[in-house]
């Protein structure tokens, strides 16, 4: 979990997939995380599958998501937006079965 400069807290977790959520109150609890405009609740931002459009970033391949802040010298600008944060995951196995 980390806090952005604009006051939003972000977290990455693994359940059925790697998901990213945000809130302004990191002490709030949630059983299920909906998409909400309430900044005092955790709100679903997206999943790696949504963001990257490939299910190779799902629960069958990845675990242990961790958000981190880049060192200032490593920050890149993409489409005019500074990318200050990254997400690291463990690729623990390839799926041994086909659905």
Secondary structure, DSSP 4 states (H G I P E B T S, - for coil): -EE-TTS-EEEEEESSBEEEEEES-TT---SS----S-TTS-EEEEEHHHHHS-GGGBTTTEEEEEEEEPPGGG-EEETTEEE-EEEEEEE----SS--
